[in-house]
Amino acid sequence: MLLKKRISITYFLNLIKYDIIAVAAYAILAGTFDHYWLLKEVSIPLAVSAFVGTLLSLLLAFRTSQSYQLWWEARIIWGGIVNDSRTLIRQAKQFFPKTKDGEELVAKLAEQQILWCFALTENLRKVPFTGPVAEYVTVNQVKTNNLPNHLLDKHADLLANASEKFNINANKQVQIDSTIARLCDGMGKCERLKNTVFPRSYSVMIHFLIYVLMTLLPFGLEDKSKFIEICLTFAIPVLFIAIERTAILMQDPFENKPTDTPMTTLSRTIEGNLREMIGQPAASVQPSQPEIYYIM
């Protein structure tokens, strides 16, 4: 999640630095030479630039809306995961007997659910497993391409063993199984968002139109001031590029970027809640304040 209220300007400018350089170079050259030689006679009605700008605005509005929808859906899914994780342990505490064996199974289920949250986080971000997740994989010699799904299987096995051992009522077993099914559903939705690629042709078309607008602008503006002409030729395309980049950042909510869904923070919240529910202190150590301005 963001540690500051505003995203780092340096980070954002670094994402569009090559476009800024290209636009600035063209704005200076076109704004300067528009007053000399043959370019002095070239004049394109401003209505043409306005038409291209309007078309570009409509395409960017759709792109931004769709990207925000993907980002918001990811946050809703993880909100459901937080609630279902708490529900799972609450049901286990309520339905398993208040014996030593029952409490041990509840604690084991809580540990597995905590591992599942962190494993899902790192699996979605395509980063190597770390901490307790890496230790679990090494100790148990787990060989799977989908560790979160493997842990859900372990949930189901634990529930089956508990049902057999404690003769749990079928209705209670169905309720816990429904919670596990919702966790699996949340995992599947996250994988769908992760693997859904926004059409590349749409991005290419928007970028192409931005450069078309940049090309037309100097020849439709008033020639009274070279400075104003250069500034407008630079500022307008850069604003469109910034909007496009913002949409690109939001369309990938699991890419380990500052604008992503804060899955690590949510997983730590789940860990703290579950450990408190089973009477254990939260073992997750909060990381030291990083040098960068965000932590996911």
C-alpha positions as CSV (number, residue, x, y, z in Angstrom):
1,M,0.0,0.0,0.0
2,L,1.1,3.6,-0.4
3,L,2.9,4.9,2.7
4,K,2.3,8.5,1.6
5,K,-0.9,10.2,0.4
6,R,0.6,11.0,-3.0
7,I,2.4,8.7,-5.4
8,S,6.0,9.6,-6.1
9,I,6.3,12.1,-9.0
10,T,9.8,10.7,-9.7
11,Y,8.4,7.2,-10.0
12,F,5.6,8.3,-12.4
13,L,7.9,10.5,-14.6
14,N,10.3,7.6,-14.9
15,L,7.5,5.5,-16.5
16,I,6.9,8.1,-19.2
17,K,10.4,9.6,-19.5
18,Y,11.0,8.4,-23.1
19,D,7.7,9.8,-24.3
20,I,8.4,13.1,-22.5
21,I,11.8,13.3,-24.3
22,A,10.2,12.6,-27.7
23,V,7.4,15.0,-27.2
24,A,9.7,17.8,-25.9
25,A,12.1,17.3,-28.8
26,Y,9.3,17.5,-31.4
27,A,7.7,20.5,-29.6
28,I,11.0,22.5,-29.6
29,L,11.8,21.6,-33.2
30,A,8.3,22.1,-34.6
31,G,7.6,25.2,-32.6
32,T,10.8,26.8,-33.7
33,F,10.8,25.9,-37.4
34,D,7.1,26.6,-37.8
35,H,8.2,30.2,-38.1
36,Y,10.8,29.6,-40.8
37,W,11.2,28.2,-44.3
38,L,8.5,26.1,-45.9
39,L,6.9,25.1,-42.6
40,K,5.9,28.8,-42.2
41,E,3.3,28.3,-45.0
42,V,1.9,25.0,-43.5
43,S,-1.4,25.6,-41.7
44,I,-3.8,22.9,-40.5
45,P,-7.2,24.0,-39.1
46,L,-7.4,23.7,-35.4
47,A,-10.7,21.9,-35.8
48,V,-8.7,18.9,-37.1
49,S,-6.6,18.8,-34.0
50,A,-9.8,19.2,-31.9
51,F,-11.4,16.3,-33.7
52,V,-8.4,14.0,-33.0
53,G,-8.3,15.2,-29.4
54,T,-12.0,14.5,-28.9
55,L,-11.6,11.0,-30.3
56,L,-8.6,10.4,-28.1
57,S,-10.5,11.6,-25.0
58,L,-13.3,9.1,-25.7
59,L,-10.9,6.2,-26.1
60,L,-8.9,7.2,-23.0
61,A,-12.1,7.6,-20.9
62,F,-13.2,4.0,-21.8
63,R,-9.7,2.7,-21.2
64,T,-9.4,4.4,-17.8
65,S,-12.9,3.2,-16.8
66,Q,-12.2,-0.4,-17.7
67,S,-8.8,-0.3,-15.9
68,Y,-10.3,1.1,-12.7
69,Q,-13.0,-1.6,-12.8
70,L,-10.3,-4.3,-12.9
71,W,-8.5,-2.6,-10.0
72,W,-11.6,-2.3,-7.9
73,E,-12.7,-5.8,-8.6
74,A,-9.4,-7.1,-7.3
75,R,-9.9,-5.1,-4.1
76,I,-13.4,-6.5,-3.6
77,I,-12.1,-10.0,-4.1
78,W,-9.5,-9.6,-1.5
79,G,-12.0,-8.0,0.9
80,G,-14.0,-11.2,0.5
81,I,-10.9,-13.3,1.2
82,V,-10.3,-11.4,4.5
83,N,-13.9,-12.1,5.6
84,D,-13.9,-15.7,4.5
85,S,-10.6,-16.3,6.3
86,R,-12.1,-15.1,9.6
87,T,-15.3,-17.0,8.9
88,L,-13.4,-20.3,8.3
89,I,-11.7,-20.2,11.7
90,R,-14.8,-19.0,13.5
91,Q,-16.7,-22.0,12.1
92,A,-13.9,-24.4,13.0
93,K,-13.8,-23.0,16.6
94,Q,-17.6,-23.4,16.9
95,F,-18.0,-26.8,15.2
96,F,-14.9,-28.7,16.4
97,P,-15.1,-30.0,20.0
98,K,-13.5,-28.0,22.8
99,T,-10.8,-30.6,23.4
100,K,-7.1,-30.6,23.0
101,D,-7.3,-32.4,19.7
102,G,-10.1,-30.1,18.5
103,E,-8.1,-27.0,19.4
104,E,-5.0,-28.4,17.7
105,L,-6.9,-28.9,14.5
106,V,-8.3,-25.4,14.6
107,A,-4.8,-24.0,15.2
108,K,-3.5,-26.1,12.3
109,L,-6.3,-24.8,10.0
110,A,-5.4,-21.3,11.0
111,E,-1.8,-21.8,10.2
112,Q,-2.7,-23.3,6.8
113,Q,-5.0,-20.4,6.0
114,I,-2.3,-17.8,6.9
115,L,0.1,-19.7,4.6
116,W,-2.5,-19.7,1.9
117,C,-2.9,-15.9,2.0
118,F,0.8,-15.3,1.7
119,A,1.2,-18.0,-0.9
120,L,-1.6,-16.6,-3.1
121,T,0.0,-13.1,-2.8
122,E,3.4,-14.3,-4.0
123,N,1.9,-16.6,-6.6
124,L,-0.1,-13.8,-8.2
125,R,2.9,-11.5,-8.2
126,K,5.1,-14.2,-9.8
127,V,7.8,-13.7,-7.2
128,P,9.8,-16.5,-5.3
129,F,8.2,-17.7,-2.1
130,T,9.7,-16.2,1.0
131,G,9.5,-16.6,4.8
132,P,7.0,-19.2,6.2
133,V,5.8,-20.1,2.7
134,A,9.2,-21.0,1.4
135,E,9.9,-22.9,4.7
136,Y,6.7,-24.9,4.2
137,V,7.5,-25.8,0.6
138,T,11.0,-26.9,1.7
139,V,10.1,-28.9,4.8
140,N,7.1,-30.7,3.2
141,Q,8.9,-31.0,-0.2
142,V,5.9,-29.7,-2.0
143,K,6.1,-30.0,-5.8
144,T,3.2,-28.1,-7.4
145,N,2.7,-25.3,-9.8
146,N,-0.1,-23.9,-7.7
147,L,0.7,-23.8,-4.0
148,P,-2.5,-22.0,-3.0
149,N,-4.6,-24.7,-4.6
150,H,-2.5,-27.3,-2.8
151,L,-3.2,-25.7,0.5
152,L,-6.9,-25.6,-0.1
153,D,-6.7,-29.4,-0.7
154,K,-5.0,-29.6,2.7
155,H,-8.0,-27.6,4.1
156,A,-10.3,-30.2,2.6
157,D,-8.3,-33.1,4.0
158,L,-8.2,-31.6,7.5
159,L,-12.0,-31.0,7.4
160,A,-12.6,-34.6,6.3
161,N,-10.3,-35.9,9.1
162,A,-12.1,-33.8,11.6
163,S,-15.5,-34.9,10.4
164,E,-14.5,-38.5,10.7
165,K,-12.7,-38.1,14.0
166,F,-15.3,-36.0,15.8
167,N,-18.4,-37.1,13.9
168,I,-19.3,-33.5,12.9
169,N,-22.9,-32.9,11.9
170,A,-23.3,-32.9,8.1
171,N,-24.9,-29.5,8.1
172,K,-21.9,-28.0,9.9
173,Q,-19.5,-29.7,7.6
174,V,-21.3,-28.3,4.6
175,Q,-21.0,-24.8,6.0
176,I,-17.2,-25.1,6.4
177,D,-17.0,-26.6,3.0
178,S,-18.9,-23.7,1.5
179,T,-16.4,-21.3,3.1
180,I,-13.5,-23.2,1.6
181,A,-15.3,-23.1,-1.8
182,R,-15.6,-19.3,-1.6
183,L,-11.9,-19.1,-0.9
184,C,-11.3,-21.2,-4.0
185,D,-13.6,-19.0,-5.9
186,G,-11.7,-15.9,-4.8
187,M,-8.4,-17.5,-5.9
188,G,-9.9,-18.3,-9.3
189,K,-11.1,-14.7,-9.8
190,C,-7.7,-13.4,-8.9
191,E,-6.1,-15.7,-11.4
192,R,-8.6,-14.6,-14.1
193,L,-7.7,-11.0,-13.5
194,K,-4.0,-11.8,-13.5
195,N,-4.2,-13.7,-16.8
196,T,-6.6,-11.3,-18.6
197,V,-4.5,-9.1,-20.9
198,F,-5.9,-5.8,-22.1
199,P,-5.8,-5.9,-26.0
200,R,-2.4,-4.6,-27.1
201,S,-3.9,-3.2,-30.3
202,Y,-6.0,-0.8,-28.2
203,S,-2.9,0.6,-26.5
204,V,-1.1,1.0,-29.8
205,M,-4.0,2.8,-31.3
206,I,-4.2,5.3,-28.4
207,H,-0.5,5.9,-28.5
208,F,-0.6,6.4,-32.2
209,L,-3.4,9.0,-31.9
210,I,-1.5,10.9,-29.2
211,Y,1.5,11.3,-31.6
212,V,-0.8,12.2,-34.5
213,L,-2.3,15.0,-32.2
214,M,1.2,16.1,-31.3
215,T,2.2,16.3,-35.0
216,L,-0.8,18.4,-35.9
217,L,-0.9,20.8,-33.0
218,P,2.0,23.2,-34.0
219,F,0.4,23.9,-37.4
220,G,-3.0,24.8,-36.0
221,L,-2.0,27.1,-33.2
222,E,-1.4,30.9,-33.5
223,D,2.1,31.8,-34.5
224,K,2.4,34.9,-32.4
225,S,4.6,33.4,-29.7
226,K,7.0,30.5,-30.2
227,F,7.2,29.9,-26.5
228,I,3.4,29.5,-26.0
229,E,3.3,27.2,-29.1
230,I,6.1,25.0,-27.8
231,C,4.5,24.8,-24.3
232,L,1.1,23.8,-25.7
233,T,2.6,21.3,-28.2
234,F,4.4,19.7,-25.2
235,A,1.8,19.9,-22.5
236,I,-1.3,18.6,-24.3
237,P,0.3,15.3,-25.5
238,V,2.1,14.7,-22.2
239,L,-1.3,15.0,-20.4
240,F,-2.8,12.4,-22.6
241,I,0.2,10.1,-22.1
242,A,0.0,10.5,-18.3
243,I,-3.7,9.5,-18.4
244,E,-2.9,6.5,-20.6
245,R,-0.1,5.4,-18.2
246,T,-2.4,5.8,-15.2
247,A,-4.8,3.4,-16.9
248,I,-2.0,0.9,-17.6
249,L,-1.0,1.0,-14.0
250,M,-4.5,0.2,-12.7
251,Q,-5.2,-2.5,-15.2
252,D,-2.7,-4.9,-13.6
253,P,-3.6,-5.1,-9.9
254,F,-1.2,-7.9,-9.1
255,E,2.1,-6.7,-10.6
256,N,3.9,-5.6,-7.4
257,K,3.6,-1.9,-8.2
258,P,2.7,1.0,-5.9
259,T,-0.9,1.1,-7.2
260,D,-1.5,-2.6,-6.8
261,T,-3.9,-4.3,-4.4
262,P,-2.1,-4.3,-1.0
263,M,-2.1,-8.1,-0.7
264,T,0.8,-8.3,1.7
265,T,-0.7,-5.9,4.1
266,L,-4.1,-7.6,3.9
267,S,-2.4,-11.0,4.5
268,R,-0.7,-9.6,7.6
269,T,-4.1,-8.3,8.8
270,I,-5.6,-11.8,8.3
271,E,-2.7,-13.4,10.1
272,G,-3.1,-11.0,13.1
273,N,-6.9,-11.7,13.2
274,L,-6.6,-15.4,13.0
275,R,-3.9,-15.7,15.6
276,E,-5.9,-13.6,17.9
277,M,-8.9,-15.8,17.3
278,I,-7.0,-19.0,18.4
279,G,-5.4,-17.3,21.3
280,Q,-1.9,-16.8,19.9
281,P,0.2,-13.6,19.6
282,A,0.6,-12.2,16.1
283,A,3.9,-13.6,14.9
284,S,4.2,-11.5,11.8
285,V,6.8,-8.9,12.3
286,Q,6.0,-5.6,10.7
287,P,8.8,-4.6,8.3
288,S,11.0,-1.7,9.0
289,Q,10.2,1.6,7.2
290,P,11.5,1.1,3.6
291,E,13.5,3.6,1.7
292,I,10.9,3.7,-1.0
293,Y,7.5,5.3,-0.5
294,Y,5.3,2.2,-0.6
295,I,5.0,-1.4,0.6
296,M,2.6,-3.9,-0.8
